[in-house]
Amino acid sequence: QIFENSPFDILGKGYQRPFELATLRLSNMIGILPNWSDLVSDEKLLTQQGGTMVFEGENLIHLQKDDGILKYASIDKVIEALEQ
């Protein structure tokens, strides 16, 4: 918890409330922005999505490309690929 005594404790304890999470993200951003050119070598890569690949040796047996931000691979599909 970021704040020791928060007026938001009336809503509950033991998790980050939206204001605290936003404060933490802002704090991280303040640390990142001054070093932007050191951290990002090619700005074209910023919008690159992730994905999941499963290999058997050198053979790609499963490929899942993320179609958006904060997307995750289907664990069921990964396990199915591993079982083949």
Secondary structure as UniProt FT lines:
FT   HELIX           7..11
FT   HELIX           18..32
FT   HELIX           33..35
FT   HELIX           36..39
FT   HELIX           43..47
FT   STRAND          51..56
FT   TURN            57..58
FT   STRAND          59..65
FT   TURN            69..70
FT   HELIX           75..83
//
